[in-house]
Structure formats: C-alpha cells, structure tokens
Amino acid sequence: MLLDRFLPRIEFDSYEDFKKNYRVNVPENFNFGYDVVDEWAKQDETKKALVWCNDHDEEKTFTFKDISLFSNRAANYFRSIGIRKGDVVMMILRRRWEYWVCAVALHKIGAIVIPSTLQLTKKDIVYRANAAKAKAIVCVNDDFVTTQVENAMPDVPTLKTRIVVGEKKDGWEFFEDEIEKQSDVFERPTDDQATSWNDIMLVYFTSGTEGMPKMIQHNFAHPLGHIVTAKYWQRVQDGKLHMSVSDSGWAKFGWGKIYGQWLSGAVVFAYDMDKFVPAKLLEKMAKYKLTTFCAPPTMYRFMLLEDVASYDLSSIKHYATAGEPLNAEVNMKWQRLTGHNIYQGFGQSEGSVLLADFQWDDIKVGSSGKPSPIYDLRLLDSEGKEVGVGEEGSICIMDVKNNPPAGLFTGYYLNPEMTEEKLLGTCYNTCDMAWRDSEGYYWFVGRNDDVIKCSGYRIGPFEVESALIEHDAVVECAITGVPDPVRGQVVKATIVLKKGYEPSEALKKELQDHVKKSTAPYKYPRVIEFVDELPKTFSGKIKRGQIRHEDEEAVRVRDGNNE
C-alpha cells in the first residue's frame, strides 16, 4: 500500500487516537507525479486511475500506467515550448481528462499550475495571467473561453503559448497532436530542475471581501495533506470508484478528484457534464456503481427533487459534502431514501479539510464535525483570546510559522508583505466563525462578513437557512443582512420555492412563523424575497455577498445617497 510510505500509522482506534497520533512523513523531494502516479504504475500496470465520461457518449478509462506515460509525453511537450521549473501555466479545462495528464506533467517538471474556471472573461484572464506571469495557457475548445483568451493575450506579454484540447482550433496548438510527437520517457530531474517539498506547485486565485483576487500558493507537500480529506473523511477505497462533483478550476477539485484519492489508491470517476442536471447525475452514479460520493449541499437539495429511490445507488457506501454547511433536513431526507447519512467537511482553498465528520464518532447533523489531526485549531475572539464552550470565535490555525502543516497554503504568490501579515504571526485566521460544544463538535456560524448584527444580536445565516429548509415550500434559500436605520441590520431571506407554491403575503407570514417556532424568535426574517434562482458561483456556492451588495445599493438609491 502506497500510504505506508507516508504514514507511520494508518489505522486508529478512536478519534482521540487519530487526533493525537496521526502523522505525515514528507520526503525531502516529494513530487506527486513521480512518487504517486509513477509509483502506482510500477507496482501494478493494470491498476485503474481514472474513469471519464461526458454528456456526448464519450468514455475513457486510464490506468496509472497510462497517466504515467501520457504525462511523460506532456512533460516533454511542455519542455519543448520552454516551460521549466517555477514557470506558470494556467489551465481552463472544466472536467476534461486532459487536466489529470497536464497537471501530473507540470508537477513532474516543477512548474506552477493555476487551475481556472470557464467563467473567466478577458479582464479576469488579463489580471490573473499578468499577476502570476503566466507563460502558457491550456484550454478546452469552448467558444467563450477561447475568445476570452485570444482577446486577452495582447495584454499579457509573458503569455507566449496557447494550447487547446478536445478539438483543433486555428491559431492554437492542439494538445493531442503535440504529445503524440513526444517520447513517453521523462527522467526525474536531479539538477537545478529537481523539486523539493517546499517548492511552489499550485496557485489558486481566491476572492476575499475586498480588493482583487489573491494568489494562494501551495507547495509540493500539499497533496499529502489531502490524505485526511480522502481516506478519513470521504472514506475512499483502494481500487473503488470515487466521485467528487467539481470543476477543475476550483480547489474542491484538488480536494476530491486527484491528490488524496490517488494517494489512497482510489479510482477517480469524472463526469464532464455540460451543465448540472440532477437526473443525469443520478443516472451516472447508478450506472457506474460508485463506492463513495461527494457533492455540494446545493446538488443534494436539487437531487432530492427527483425520484431518488428509483435509482439503484446501493453500491455507494459513503456520502460527503462540503462547500457550505449542510441543512439537517437535507441529510434526513437523504438518509431516509438511501440509508446513509451525508458526512460534512469544512475548509478553504487555503488548505485541506479542517473540520469533518470522521468514522469513529456519531455525526451531529448540522455540525461541521471535529478538527483534522494535522491542524491545531482554536476559536479566538477579536482580541486573540480563546473562547469557551458555546461561545462564538474565529476559526484559527495555530503556530503555522514554526510548524507549517502539510496541506496548508504557504503564502500569497509574489506577495511577501501579505504572507508576512497573514501567516507569520501567532496564527492563521480563517475569518470563519464557529462555536464548539462540550463534546468537541464545531458548529459553523458564517463568514465574519456574513454574520448579521441586529439590535445587538449576532445572527449566523446557517441556522435560519436550516429552519426555512425544513418547510415544505422551500427548495433553497440565502440569509443575509439588510441595512435598517433602527436595528442596524435586519434578517432577509431570499427564497426559491418548490413547484406548486406561489409567492404571497400569506406564505411570507407562514414562513416567518415557522422560523420563530424552529429557532430563537429574534432570528426570523423580517424581509422575504421570492426568486426563481439564487446567484451562485460555478462551484455551486451561494453568492450572499452579491445579494448584500444589491440590497445595499437599493437602500442607497432609495435614501438618495448615491455616493
């Protein structure tokens, strides 16, 4: 078993044993391409790595041997266009199988990978490529994507090569043709091009509450941090199919579709869907006989609108979710239909899973579980003091300066000042609020900027959302704060109704009364807006910030203050 090389112990008797004794050995020159992909290929040439399909009846299966050889060809190709250790390559590949080949190839070279979403416009690409000094970009042949790249390139002097996958395009290098010309032998560098565990491997652009997106950098030890994510939270199994629903442009892809899964010997199942259609996803889950599955809460909610019981999901032994807190009502419905709970995980692009429901303890539906063993987590108040049981605090990772854990980001790319400010003090503050109960379970409240301050009360959106989801009329909702001259803010619910329900003042009153009975009465939404859909990121997270911003603008216009 490959994990034996990195974990002194793999099995644990309890969560306390896991938390106290879990350790990761990080080899000095660890490189995911050589030490995981190539190593599996050497151990078993027939071992499956990836099963890929799309909405157009295409399907491919790759062994680790296949990925090893294809990535060697790709590494030789990238070398031929001038990519060296430390160079930056952007990739906009959706869920195309070429992502896995390109990522492994670039890891072998020691280049820096920037995964990117299909939603990027010319402006986004110009900003990102210039900020990171990207030398090449690899894209799926999508008219919107390739047009944005073509329009951006004149404004990015470092961006020399554009490569397309899937179908040929005039003026672009075609990936499949180019790697066919290359040798499938790529020797591990031993000179100045060799990689060390603390070299930069991966950069994610992540948006904060202000300013332009920041460049979160991860080193070559980062994949080892995801052993906890895959083996102990998602509970992937050696040789069995695991699916995490995520586009390759997001950190959740690294959480669920490559690193920890391949370290654990699981087979990644990739469904390159054109768009999310709940019935189609359920069909794939049943057809391919998955063993483990992970998706955002939003997808579970919409799948529950289908006849879940009519799909044979008996092969799936474990369900997980992350991205946003999971409402208890959704979990209860899923458990009733499938016989399985949905296990919560929590984290950020900056790290691997921070909190999760692990195997040794019963889950508490609605909580985010307990801390990962690789992080020393504390809940701190605004003065940096640890809060007590039942008190809200900001989730902080301690002592990252002296003992940086494998999996946590190592700074902000090309921004030493911000790295110093955020990482080289006493702790890394995630800016996510939570409280801890007497049994050590953490309960997510919300982002610092999501918490609503109403008449002296602090109201987290998740509890109110969970209360509303319990009502039969509600598919999904977002809780935000609206400016109020008397209370500072009041609670607003933006709600998508199920088919068969129509917006009305009577329904608003019914929903408000329902919340008053389900939670503390002061938390009820004084403002309710019914919408056809909620604004979401491509990865399925609700854009509460957009709702807040639009409401604040409306208030300014109403009050005649347009500054």
C-alpha positions in Angstrom: 0.0 0.0 0.0 1.4 3.4 -1.0 0.3 5.2 2.1 2.8 3.1 4.2 5.5 5.3 2.7 4.0 8.5 4.2 2.0 7.4 7.3 3.7 5.7 10.3 0.2 4.5 11.2 -2.9 4.1 9.0 -5.5 2.6 11.4 -6.7 4.2 14.6 -8.9 3.1 17.4 -10.8 6.3 18.1 -11.0 10.0 17.1 -8.8 10.8 20.1 -6.2 8.3 19.0 -6.4 9.7 15.4 -6.0 13.3 16.6 -3.1 12.5 18.9 -1.1 10.1 16.8 -1.7 10.8 13.1 1.5 11.9 11.4 2.6 12.5 7.9 6.2 11.9 6.8 7.1 14.4 4.0 10.1 13.2 1.9 12.5 15.9 1.1 12.0 15.7 -2.6 8.3 14.5 -2.6 6.7 15.0 -6.0 3.2 13.8 -6.7 3.9 12.9 -10.3 6.9 10.6 -9.5 6.1 9.4 -6.0 2.4 8.6 -6.5 1.4 8.3 -10.2 4.6 6.7 -11.4 4.9 4.6 -8.3 1.5 3.1 -8.7 2.3 2.3 -12.3 5.4 0.4 -11.2 3.6 -1.6 -8.6 0.7 -2.6 -10.9 0.5 -1.8 -14.6 -3.2 -2.6 -14.6 -4.3 -0.5 -11.7 -7.1 1.9 -12.7 -6.7 5.6 -12.0 -9.4 7.4 -13.9 -12.8 6.6 -15.5 -14.0 9.6 -17.5 -17.3 10.2 -19.4 -19.3 13.2 -20.7 -22.8 14.0 -22.0 -21.9 13.0 -25.6 -21.4 9.3 -25.1 -17.7 9.5 -24.8 -15.9 7.4 -22.2 -12.3 6.7 -21.4 -10.6 4.6 -18.8 -7.0 5.2 -17.8 -4.6 3.1 -15.7 -1.9 4.7 -13.6 0.5 3.4 -16.3 -1.5 5.3 -18.9 -1.4 8.5 -16.9 2.4 8.0 -16.2 3.2 7.6 -19.9 0.8 10.3 -21.2 2.2 12.7 -18.5 5.7 12.0 -19.6 4.8 12.9 -23.2 3.1 16.0 -22.0 6.1 16.9 -19.8 8.4 16.6 -22.9 6.0 18.8 -24.9 5.8 21.5 -22.2 9.6 21.4 -22.0 9.7 21.8 -25.8 7.8 25.1 -25.6 10.1 26.5 -22.9 8.3 25.5 -19.6 10.7 24.9 -16.8 10.7 24.6 -13.0 8.9 27.6 -11.5 7.2 28.7 -14.7 3.4 29.3 -14.5 0.8 27.6 -16.7 -2.9 28.4 -16.5 -5.4 25.6 -17.2 -9.1 26.1 -18.1 -10.2 22.5 -18.7 -13.5 22.0 -17.0 -13.5 18.2 -16.2 -11.7 17.1 -19.4 -9.5 14.0 -18.9 -6.5 16.1 -20.2 -6.5 18.0 -16.9 -5.1 15.0 -15.0 -2.4 14.4 -17.7 -1.4 18.1 -17.8 -1.3 18.5 -14.0 0.8 15.5 -13.4 3.2 16.5 -16.3 3.6 20.0 -14.9 4.2 18.7 -11.4 6.9 16.5 -12.8 8.6 19.5 -14.4 8.2 21.5 -11.3 6.1 24.2 -13.0 3.3 26.0 -11.1 -0.2 25.1 -12.1 -3.0 27.7 -11.9 -6.4 26.0 -12.3 -9.1 28.4 -13.6 -12.8 28.3 -14.2 -14.6 28.6 -17.6 -16.4 31.8 -16.4 -13.3 34.0 -16.7 -13.7 37.0 -19.0 -10.9 38.8 -20.9 -10.4 41.1 -17.9 -10.1 38.2 -15.5 -7.6 36.4 -17.6 -5.5 39.6 -18.2 -5.4 40.2 -14.4 -4.6 36.7 -13.4 -2.0 36.0 -16.2 -0.2 39.2 -15.5 -0.3 38.9 -11.7 1.2 35.4 -11.9 3.4 36.0 -15.0 1.9 33.0 -16.8 3.9 31.6 -19.8 1.3 29.3 -21.3 -2.4 28.5 -21.1 -4.2 25.2 -21.8 -8.0 25.4 -22.6 -10.9 23.3 -23.6 -12.2 24.3 -27.0 -15.1 26.3 -25.9 -16.1 29.3 -28.0 -16.5 31.6 -25.0 -13.3 30.5 -23.3 -11.0 30.6 -26.4 -12.4 34.0 -27.4 -11.7 35.5 -24.0 -8.1 34.1 -24.1 -7.5 35.4 -27.7 -8.7 38.8 -26.7 -6.6 38.8 -23.5 -3.2 37.6 -25.0 -2.2 41.0 -26.5 -2.4 42.5 -23.0 -0.3 39.7 -21.3 3.4 40.0 -22.5 4.5 36.8 -20.7 1.8 34.6 -22.2 3.5 33.0 -25.2 1.7 29.8 -25.9 -2.0 28.9 -26.1 -3.0 25.2 -26.3 -6.4 23.7 -26.9 -7.8 20.2 -26.1 -10.8 18.3 -27.4 -11.0 19.7 -30.9 -8.5 21.6 -33.1 -8.7 25.4 -33.5 -6.8 27.6 -35.9 -4.0 29.5 -34.3 -3.8 27.2 -31.3 -1.5 24.3 -30.6 -3.6 21.1 -30.4 -2.6 19.1 -27.3 -3.3 15.6 -28.5 -1.3 16.1 -31.7 1.6 17.7 -29.9 2.1 15.0 -27.3 1.9 12.3 -29.9 5.2 13.7 -31.3 6.9 13.3 -27.9 8.7 10.4 -26.1 6.9 8.7 -23.3 10.2 8.7 -21.3 10.8 11.6 -18.9 13.6 11.2 -16.4 13.2 12.7 -13.0 15.5 15.7 -12.8 18.4 15.6 -10.5 19.9 19.0 -11.3 18.6 22.5 -10.5 15.3 21.5 -12.1 14.6 18.9 -9.4 11.8 19.8 -7.0 11.8 19.9 -3.2 8.7 19.5 -1.0 8.7 23.3 -0.2 8.8 24.5 -3.8 5.6 26.1 -5.1 3.4 23.6 -7.0 0.0 25.1 -7.2 -1.7 28.6 -7.1 -5.4 29.3 -6.6 -6.9 32.7 -7.1 -9.4 33.3 -4.3 -11.6 36.3 -3.8 -11.8 38.0 -0.4 -14.2 40.6 1.0 -12.2 43.4 -0.6 -9.7 44.0 -3.4 -8.8 41.9 -6.3 -8.5 38.0 -6.0 -5.4 36.9 -4.1 -3.0 34.2 -5.2 -2.9 31.3 -2.7 0.2 29.2 -3.1 0.7 25.6 -2.2 3.9 23.6 -2.1 4.7 20.1 -3.3 3.8 18.7 0.2 0.2 19.9 -0.3 -1.2 16.6 -1.7 -0.1 14.7 1.4 -2.4 17.0 3.4 -5.3 15.6 1.5 -4.8 12.0 2.7 -7.1 13.0 5.6 -9.5 14.6 3.2 -9.8 11.5 1.0 -9.2 8.5 3.3 -10.6 9.6 6.6 -13.4 11.9 5.6 -14.6 10.9 2.1 -13.5 7.3 3.0 -12.4 6.4 -0.5 -11.4 2.8 -1.0 -8.4 1.3 -2.8 -9.5 0.2 -6.3 -13.0 1.6 -6.0 -14.7 4.5 -7.8 -15.0 7.8 -6.1 -16.8 10.9 -7.4 -16.5 14.4 -6.2 -18.5 16.9 -8.2 -16.3 19.8 -9.0 -15.0 21.8 -11.9 -11.2 21.7 -12.3 -11.0 25.5 -11.8 -11.7 25.2 -8.1 -9.8 24.0 -5.1 -12.5 21.4 -4.4 -11.2 19.5 -7.4 -7.9 19.2 -5.6 -9.8 18.1 -2.5 -11.8 15.4 -4.3 -10.6 14.4 -7.7 -6.8 13.8 -7.7 -4.5 14.1 -4.7 -5.7 12.3 -1.7 -7.8 9.9 -3.8 -4.8 8.7 -5.8 -2.6 8.5 -2.8 -5.2 6.2 -1.3 -5.4 4.1 -4.5 -8.9 5.0 -5.4 -10.2 5.3 -8.9 -11.4 8.8 -9.7 -14.7 8.9 -11.6 -15.1 12.1 -13.7 -18.3 13.1 -15.3 -17.7 16.1 -17.6 -21.2 17.4 -17.6 -22.3 20.3 -19.8 -24.4 21.6 -17.0 -25.8 20.2 -13.8 -29.0 18.2 -14.4 -29.9 16.3 -11.3 -31.5 13.3 -13.1 -28.4 12.8 -15.3 -26.1 12.9 -12.3 -28.2 10.3 -10.5 -28.1 8.1 -13.7 -24.3 8.3 -13.8 -24.0 7.5 -10.0 -26.1 4.4 -10.5 -24.7 3.2 -13.9 -21.0 3.3 -12.9 -21.5 1.7 -9.4 -19.7 4.3 -7.4 -18.5 3.4 -3.9 -18.0 6.9 -2.5 -19.5 10.3 -3.5 -19.1 13.9 -2.5 -21.0 17.0 -3.8 -22.0 20.4 -2.5 -25.2 20.7 -0.4 -26.9 22.5 -3.3 -26.6 19.4 -5.5 -28.1 17.2 -2.9 -31.0 19.6 -2.5 -31.8 19.5 -6.2 -31.3 15.7 -6.5 -33.9 15.4 -3.7 -36.4 17.0 -6.1 -36.0 13.9 -8.3 -37.3 10.4 -7.5 -34.0 9.3 -5.8 -35.5 5.9 -4.7 -35.9 4.9 -8.4 -32.1 4.9 -8.9 -30.0 2.0 -7.8 -27.5 3.7 -5.5 -26.8 0.5 -3.4 -23.1 0.4 -4.4 -22.5 3.8 -2.7 -21.3 3.2 0.9 -20.4 6.7 1.9 -21.7 10.2 1.1 -19.9 13.5 1.9 -20.4 17.2 1.3 -18.5 20.5 1.6 -18.6 24.0 0.2 -21.4 25.2 2.6 -23.0 23.8 5.7 -25.5 21.0 5.2 -29.0 21.6 6.4 -30.3 18.9 8.7 -33.5 18.5 6.7 -31.5 17.6 3.6 -29.5 15.0 5.5 -32.6 13.4 7.0 -34.3 13.1 3.6 -31.2 11.6 2.0 -30.7 9.1 4.9 -34.4 8.1 4.6 -34.0 7.4 0.8 -30.5 5.8 0.7 -29.9 4.5 4.2 -26.8 6.7 4.5 -26.0 10.0 6.2 -24.1 12.7 4.5 -20.8 13.5 6.2 -19.9 17.1 6.5 -16.4 18.6 5.7 -15.3 22.1 6.1 -12.3 24.0 4.8 -10.9 26.6 2.4 -8.8 26.9 -0.8 -6.0 27.7 1.6 -5.8 24.1 3.0 -7.1 20.6 3.1 -10.2 19.6 5.2 -10.1 21.5 8.5 -13.2 20.0 10.2 -15.0 16.9 9.3 -17.3 14.0 10.4 -14.8 11.2 10.9 -15.6 7.5 11.2 -15.2 6.9 15.0 -18.0 9.1 16.3 -21.7 9.6 15.5 -22.3 12.7 13.4 -24.3 15.6 14.8 -26.4 16.7 11.9 -25.8 20.4 11.3 -22.3 20.5 12.8 -19.1 20.6 10.9 -17.6 17.8 12.8 -14.2 17.8 14.6 -10.7 19.1 13.7 -8.4 17.3 11.3 -5.4 15.9 13.1 -2.9 17.9 11.0 -4.1 21.3 12.3 -4.1 22.8 15.7 -7.4 24.6 15.6 -8.6 27.2 18.1 -11.6 29.5 18.3 -10.4 33.0 19.1 -12.2 36.2 19.9 -11.3 39.6 18.3 -8.6 40.1 20.9 -6.9 36.8 20.1 -8.1 35.0 23.2 -9.5 31.5 23.1 -13.3 31.4 23.7 -15.1 28.9 25.9 -17.6 26.1 25.1 -20.7 27.5 23.4 -19.1 30.9 22.6 -18.5 32.1 19.1 -15.0 32.6 17.8 -13.0 32.8 14.6 -11.5 29.5 13.4 -7.7 29.9 13.6 -4.8 27.6 12.9 -2.1 28.0 15.4 1.7 28.1 15.1 1.8 27.9 11.3 5.1 29.9 11.3 7.1 27.4 13.2 5.2 24.2 12.3 3.6 24.6 8.9 1.3 21.6 8.4 1.3 19.7 5.1 -1.8 20.8 3.2 -1.9 24.4 4.4 -1.0 27.2 2.0 2.4 28.7 2.3 1.7 32.2 1.5 0.4 34.6 -1.2 2.3 34.2 -4.5 4.7 37.1 -5.3 3.3 39.0 -2.2 5.7 38.6 0.7 4.1 41.5 2.6 0.7 39.8 2.7 2.3 36.5 3.5 4.0 38.1 6.5 0.8 39.7 7.7 -1.4 36.7 7.4 0.8 33.7 8.1 3.9 34.7 10.1 2.2 35.9 13.2 0.8 33.7 16.1 -1.8 32.0 13.8 -3.7 32.0 10.5 -7.2 33.4 11.0 -9.7 31.8 8.5 -12.2 34.6 9.2 -14.9 31.9 9.6 -17.0 32.0 12.7 -18.0 28.9 14.7 -18.7 27.6 18.2 -17.7 24.4 19.9 -19.9 22.2 22.0 -19.0 20.2 25.1 -18.2 17.1 23.1 -15.8 18.8 20.8 -18.0 19.3 17.7 -17.7 22.6 15.8 -20.8 24.4 14.6 -20.4 26.8 11.7 -21.9 30.3 12.1 -20.8 32.0 8.9 -18.1 34.2 7.4 -17.3 37.2 9.5 -18.9 39.4 6.9 -22.0 37.0 6.7 -22.9 37.3 10.4 -25.8 39.7 10.8 -25.8 42.2 13.6 -29.4 43.1 14.5 -30.4 45.1 17.6 -27.3 43.9 19.5 -27.8 40.2 18.5 -25.3 38.3 16.3 -27.2 36.1 13.9 -25.5 33.4 11.8 -27.2 32.7 8.4 -26.9 28.9 8.6 -29.3 28.4 11.5 -32.0 30.5 9.9 -31.5 28.8 6.5 -31.8 25.4 8.1 -35.1 26.4 9.7 -36.5 27.6 6.4 -35.3 24.5 4.5 -37.5 22.4 6.9 -40.6 24.0 5.4 -42.2 22.0 2.5 -42.4 25.1 0.3 -38.7 25.9 0.3 -36.1 24.4 -2.1 -33.2 26.6 -1.0 -32.6 30.0 0.5 -30.0 32.5 1.4 -30.0 34.5 4.6 -28.3 38.0 4.5 -28.5 41.2 6.4 -30.3 44.3 5.1 -29.4 47.8 6.3 -32.0 49.1 8.8 -32.0 52.6 10.4 -33.3 51.4 13.7 -31.8 47.9 14.2 -28.6 48.3 12.1 -29.4 45.3 10.1 -32.5 43.0 9.8 -32.6 39.4 8.5 -33.6 38.9 4.9 -34.5 35.6 3.3 -34.1 35.2 -0.4 -36.1 32.0 -1.2 -36.6 29.6 -4.2 -40.0 27.9 -3.9 -40.8 24.3 -4.9 -43.1 23.7 -7.8 -46.7 24.1 -6.7 -46.1 27.0 -4.4 -46.7 30.6 -5.3 -45.3 33.8 -3.7 -47.8 35.5 -1.4 -48.0 37.6 1.7 -49.7 34.7 3.5 -46.8 32.4 2.6 -44.3 35.0 3.9 -46.1 35.1 7.2 -46.3 31.3 7.4 -42.5 31.1 6.8 -41.7 33.8 9.4 -43.9 32.0 11.9 -42.2 28.7 11.1 -38.7 30.2 11.8 -40.0 31.7 15.1 -41.0 28.2 16.2 -37.8 26.5 15.0 -35.3 28.8 16.4 -35.0 31.9 18.6 -37.8 34.3 17.5 -35.5 37.3 17.1 -33.8 35.4 14.2 -36.8 35.3 12.0 -36.5 37.0 8.5 -38.3 40.4 8.6 -37.7 40.7 4.9 -38.6 37.9 2.4 -38.0 37.9 -1.3 -39.0 35.1 -3.6 -36.7 34.4 -6.6 -36.5 31.9 -9.4 -32.9 31.1 -8.6 -30.1 32.2 -6.2 -26.9 33.7 -7.5 -24.1 31.1 -7.3 -20.5 30.6 -8.1 -19.7 28.0 -10.8 -18.9 25.6 -8.0 -22.4 25.9 -6.5 -21.8 28.2 -3.5 -24.5 30.8 -2.9 -23.2 34.4 -3.5 -24.5 36.0 -0.3 -22.2 38.9 -0.9 -23.9 39.7 -4.2 -27.3 39.7 -2.6 -26.0 42.0 0.2 -24.4 44.4 -2.3 -27.5 44.7 -4.4 -29.6 45.3 -1.3 -27.2 48.0 0.0 -27.3 49.7 -3.4 -31.1 49.7 -3.4 -31.1 51.2 0.0 -28.7 54.0 -1.1 -30.8 54.8 -4.1 -34.0 54.8 -2.0 -32.4 57.1 0.5 -31.0 59.4 -2.1 -27.4 58.7 -1.3 -25.6 57.6 -4.5 -22.1 58.3 -3.3 
